[in-house]
């Protein structure tokens, strides 16, 4: 059974107001985090982005809570404007190669999902190898103080 698409009409009014608000200092060239994502360290980069998007009130655009509205919705233009802003913010903090691979996403949510699918997966084989190496570490004949 597929998960139901969230209904923006069921979100609290204050959440929607915050989601659709752009401050005068918000612009498409803004760098939300100081660390550019190069393909390594996705977990820490993701956490920094989540914190930054939370402070801007824009998490709803990437967590699936605020999906694209119907053409007849009075908030469609606001949704498009804010969604595009979030997409620009994401593109600003990834390398050109990564940006080129996600730029055609239809929404900030789709862009975020692509990044998570590509970089959020733990490398199982590497993880196993590291655990195995840790288990094989030994102290030898030296005492603890040495």
WOMO-V654335 format. One record per backbone hydrogen bond with DSSP energy under -0.5 kcal/mol. NH is the residue of the N-H (numbers start at 1). CO is the residue of the C=O. If there is no record, write none. Layout:
BEGIN
nh | co
NH | CO
NH | CO
END
This chain:
BEGIN
nh | co
8 | 6
10 | 7
11 | 8
15 | 12
16 | 12
17 | 13
18 | 14
19 | 15
20 | 16
21 | 18
22 | 20
26 | 23
30 | 27
32 | 30
36 | 34
37 | 93
38 | 36
45 | 41
46 | 42
47 | 43
48 | 44
49 | 45
50 | 46
51 | 47
52 | 48
53 | 49
54 | 50
55 | 51
56 | 52
57 | 54
58 | 53
61 | 58
62 | 59
63 | 59
66 | 60
73 | 70
76 | 73
79 | 75
80 | 76
81 | 77
82 | 78
83 | 79
84 | 80
85 | 81
86 | 82
87 | 83
88 | 84
89 | 85
90 | 86
91 | 87
92 | 88
93 | 89
93 | 90
94 | 91
95 | 37
99 | 95
100 | 96
101 | 97
102 | 98
102 | 99
103 | 99
105 | 102
111 | 107
112 | 108
113 | 109
114 | 110
115 | 111
116 | 112
117 | 113
118 | 114
119 | 115
120 | 115
120 | 116
124 | 122
127 | 123
128 | 124
129 | 125
130 | 126
131 | 127
132 | 128
133 | 129
134 | 130
135 | 131
136 | 132
137 | 134
142 | 139
END
